[in-house]
Amino acid sequence: MTESAAALRPALTRLLPTLLLLLTVFGPISMDLYLPALPALTTDLGASTSVAQLTVTACLVGLAAGQLLAGPLSDRFGRRGILLIGIVAYIATSALCAATPTVETLILARFVQGLAGGVGIVIAQAAGRDVYSGGALIRFYGRLTVAGGLAAIIGPLLGGLLTSVTDWRGLFAFLAVLGGGILVIALIAFPETLPPDRRTHGGWAQTLRDYRTLVTDAPFLGAVLNQGFLYAALFAYLAGSTFVLQDIYGLTPLGYALAFGLNSAGFMVFGYVAGRLAERWSVRGTLIAGIVVAGVGAAGLLVAGLTPMPLWVVVVSLFALAVGVAITSPPATTLALVDYPQMAGTASSLLGMVRFGLGGIAAPLVGVAGAASILPLGLVTVVAVGLSAVAFLALARGRRPASNAEQATVAASVI
């Protein structure tokens, strides 16, 4: 164990790893929980399909912006205080979403809810970098991917079940209660993981210098853009699948939740496997494998948009797309963050901002043809996965000297 790791060891309590995984849940679940009720919300508020999907987009953009702010602030002031502020804000805005009278107000409230939800994501990634290194860091990012898949399973399933006893407003009230539970756990189990002597100084001028360092590092930029485009494909799937499976193929909200849960189970399992595979085989090789699998899924959706296909073809394509993104997440996150322990929050915020920002741009595009066509979803996902491959090939092939995490793998071959 290195001297710096030993200094941080007291912060690694028994409950902390579990809490870090929970912190990745309450932001993404803000999107997943109410997806089965999105068509009903559209009708209730008298909105068009594309306008209703802006409630997803607003949350995604908020998640991106929230991480961009919270990361540097946590590098400067510590993780704990920033996290607690974010959770309290999340509870308040979830309650506001439940009481909103118009779709325009809901879009604004969803943006603020996303801002607050992004804090948990960036703090989980940065705090993990504070307390883990080497192979343990890769495994931790694999577990974060599993937690994201678990949230995707629990969210739609709970949403589908809750819609049988409440409306979409009740779903947002549930999110407020969930946020309250996470606040209690954080107050008990989250110590400060970034000691004062390891925090950044110099205010926003230093933050801008850190951003310049990051965006001029080709491997970092390649990994981040790769994830941004892949998550654009994933969030297009999140925004479009509810209309495709319910409006085109006639699934009930509960049936949609079950189909979505199956795909999310694949996301969870393969995210875990990818973390182990990247550690034992190759960080970059695992990333390439994920891009290929996601490309197969996107191609299947495009074919289904061009010619009628049975339901199982669409479900399998969605499964492959989700699994491919899950496979890429642990190795790409490791490539992006492993060499920047001194500004893990800032690096994590850029990664999260690009992931959710590009996702927010892509999500409404799948609704441009209304709710009766799969073709926009197929086009958006194919283009996004293609751009993710270009980003990796153009920027991530040139590599700085091997990092400690890559040296810790059994075979960190460079492809």
N, C-alpha and C positions, 0 to 999 in steps of 0.2 A: 504494500500500500504506500503511495507517495505521501510526502509530508503534508501537501495541501488536502489530499483526501482524508488523511488521518485527522486533520484539524476540523474537517466537516463531519466526521463520523458521528458525533453526538446528536446531530440534527436528524440522522437517519433512524427515526424511531420505528417501532413495529407497525404503527398505523399509517405512517407517512406514505409508503408506496401505494397503499390502497386509496388513500385520499387523493394522491396525484392522479390516479386513474379516474376517480370520481369527478375530478375537476375538468376532465376532458368531455364529460357527459352532458353537463347542464347547458352548454352552448349549443352543440349539435342537436340535442333532443328538442330544443326550441323549434327546430324545423320539422323534425320527424314526427312528433306527437300529433300535430294537427293535420298532417297530410291526408289521412283518410276523411277528414271533415272539410277539406278544401273545396270540393264541389258544392257542399251545403253552404259554406261560408259565402261562396260566390253568389249563390241565389239569394241568401238572406240579406246581403248588403247591396244587392242589385248591381253587381259589378260584372264586367266582362272577364273572360278567361285570362287574357293577358294582364289586365289590371290586378286580378286576384293573385296572379303569380308574382306580382311585384311585392306582395307581402313576404314571399320567400326571398326575393332579391334584396329587399331592404334589410332583412335579417342577415343575409350573407355579407352585404356591404358593411353593415354594422360590426359583424364579427371580424372582418378584415381591419377596419379602422380601430376597433377596440384593441386589437393585438398590437397595432402599430404604435398606439399611445402607451399601452400598459408595459410593453417590453422594455423600452428605454427608462420609463419611470421606475420599474422594479430593479433595473441595473443601478439606478442612482439612489433610491430610497429603501431598497429591500423588497422582498417578495410578500411578506405577510400583510402589511398594511394595505398595499395596493389590492391584494386579493380580497380582503374583507370589504373594502369599498365597492369592488366590482360585484360581489355577491349581493350586498344590500341593494345596490342599484338594480340588479336583475330581478329581485323580488318585487320591487316597486313597479317596474315597467311591465312585468308579467300581469300584475293586477290591473294596470292601465289597459293592457290589451284586452283583458276580459270585459272591461266596461266601455270600450270604444263604441261610438254611435255610427261611424261612417268608415268606409274602406280607406279614405284618405287619412283619417286619424290613425287607423290601424297600421297603415304603412309607416307613418312617422313613429308610432310606438314600437313597431317591430325593429326599426332601425336602432332606436335607443336600447331596446332589449338585446340586440346583437352586440352593440358596443359593450354592454355589461358582460354578456356571455363570453366575449372574446378574451376577457381578463383571465378566466379560469384556464383556457387552452394554453395561452402563452406562459402563464405561471407554472403550469404542470410541466411543460417542455423545458423551461429554464431551470426550475428547481431540480428536475431530474438530472440536468447537466451539472448542477451544483454538487450533487451527491454521488453520481455514478461516473465511471470511466471505463475504457476498454470494452471487452465483450459484454460486461454488465450494462453498458450504455446502449448497445445495440439491442439487447434483450428487452431493456426498458422501453425503447421506442416501439418494439414489436408488441409489447403489452399495451401501449397507448393505442396502437391500431386496433387491437382486440377490444379495448374499451369503447372505441368509436363504433365498431361493429355491433357491440352489445347494446349501445345506446340506440343504434338504428333498428335493432330487433325489438327492444323494449318499447321504443317510442311509437311506431305504427301499431304494434299489437295492443298496447294500452289505449292508444287513440281509437282503434277500432272497437275495443271493448267499451270504452267510456262513452262513445257516441251512441251506444244503446241505452244509456241512462242519463246523458246530458248532451248539451249542444256544444258548439265550438267555443263558446265563452267559458263553459265549464272546464274545457281542456287548458285554457290559459290560467284559470284559477288553480288548477292542479300544478301547473308549472311554478306558480308562486309558492305553493306549499312545498314543492320539491326543493326550491331554492332555500326556503327556510330550514329544511333539514340539513342541506349541505352547509349552511352557515353555522349551525350548531356543531357539526363535525369539525369544520375548519377551526372554530374557536378552541376546540379541545385538542385537536391532533396536528395542527400545522405550526411548527416552530419556524423561526427565521432561518432560512438555508443559506443566505448570502451575508456573511459577516461584514461589518463596516469597513474593514481594511481591504475588502475585495470589491467594493462598489466603485462605480465610475464617478469621476468628478469633472467639473468644467461646464456643467449645464448643457443647454441645447447645442452650443457650439461643439462640444465634445460628441454629442449624439450625432450631429451631422457628419463629423469626421469619421465616426464609426460606420455610419451608413455608406460613406464614400469608400471606406476600406472594403466593406462587404460587396458592394455592387461592382467593384473593379476586380474582384477575385473570380476568374472565369469558372472554376469548379463549383464554387458556392452559387454563382448566378445560374449555372446550368442545372444544378440540382433543384433550385428554387423554381425556375421557369418550368422545368419538367413537371414538378408537382402542381404548379399553378394550372397548367393546361390539362393535366389529368383530373384534377379536382373540378375544373370547368366541365369536363365530360360527366363526372360523377354527379354534380349538382344539377346539370341538365337532366340527368336521369331522375334525380329526386323530384324536380319540378314537373317533369313530363310524365313519369310513370303512372301517377295517380289517375290522370286523364286517359292515358292509353289503356290501362288495365280495367278501369271502371266504365268509362264512356264508350270505348271502342269494343272491348271484349266482355263487358257486362258484369264484371266482378262486383260483389257487394263490398262495402267498406271493410268488413271483417275478412272477406276473401282477399282483398287487396293487401290487408295487413299481413295475412299469412304468406302470400307470395313474396311480399317485400321482406318479411322476416326470414324466409328461406334464403334469399339473396344476401341478406345481412349476416346470416349465420356463416355463409361462405366467406364473406368479408372478414369476419372475426377469426375463423379457423385459419384462413390463408395468411392473414396478417401475422398471426402467431408463428406459423410455419416459416414465413419469410424472415422474421427476426432471427430464428434459429439458423435458417439456411444462410443468411448473409454473414452470420458469425462464423459458421463452420466451412463455408465454401467460398463465396465471393460477394462482396458488397455490390460491385457493379454488375456482375453476372445476374444476380437476383433482380436488380433494377431492370435490366434488359428483358428478362423473362416476363416481368410484370407488364411492361409496355406491349409486348407481343400478345399476351392474353387479353389485355384491354382492347387492343386493336381488333382481335377476332370478335369480341362482343359488339364493338361499335359497327363493324362491317355487317354483322347479323341484323342489327337494327336498321341499317341503311337498306338492306335487301328487303326487310319487312315493310319498309316505307315505300319501296318501289313496286312491290307485288304482294298481294294478300298472303299471309302466312298464318298457320295455326298458332294458338296461344302458347304452346310449349316452346316454339322457336323464339318468340319474344322473351319469354321468361328465362330461357337458357342464355340468350344474348345479354340480357340485363345481368344475369348471374356472372357471366364471363367478364363483363365490363367492371362490375363491382370488385370481383376477385382480383382482376389485374391491377386496379388502383391500390388495393390492399397490399399486394405483393411489393409494390414499389415504395410504399410509405416508410417502412423501417430503414431500408438502405439509403433512400434519398434524404431522409431527415438526418441520419448519421453523417452523410457526406456534407450536409449543409452546416451542421452545428458542432461537429466534433473538434474542429480546430479553433474555436472561438470561446473558450471557457470564460474569458474576461469580459465578454459582452454577449453571453448566451441569451439574455432577454431580448436584446436588440436584434440579434440574428434570428431568433425564434419569431419575433414580431414581423420581420420581413417575410419569412417563410409563410406564416399564417395570413398575412395581408395579401400576398400573391395568390395563395390557395383560395381564400374566400372571396377576394376581389374579382378574380377571373370567373369564379363560380357565380358570383352575382351578376356579371355581365352575360354569362351564357344562359342562365336559368330562364329569363323571359323569352329568349329566342325560340324555345321549343313551342311556344304558344302562338306564334305569328299566324299559323294556319287554322287557329281555333282548336277545338278539342277532338276533331274527327280525323286527324292525320298523324301517322308515326314519322313521316318523312322528315320534318324539321328536327326531331330528336335524333334520327339517324345521321343527318348531315352535320349537326352540331357536334355529336360525339366523334364522328370520323375525323373531322377537321381538328378537333381538340387533341385527340390521341396522336394524330399525325404531327401536329406542332410540338407535342411533348417529346416525340422521338427526335425531331429536328433540334430542339433545345439541348437534349442530351448529347447528340452527336456533335453539335457545333461548339458547345461550351464545356461539357463535362469530360471530354476525352483527355484533354490536357490536364495533368494532375500535379499538384504540389507534392513534395515528399510524403511518403506514406505516414499517415497519422497513427497515433497509438491505438485507436480503436481498430483500424484496419490491420495493424500488426498483430493485434490480439486474436484475429480470426485464425482458424486452422489453416485456411488457404485463401489469402486475400489476393487472388489473381486479378490482374487488370485486363479488362477486355476492351 
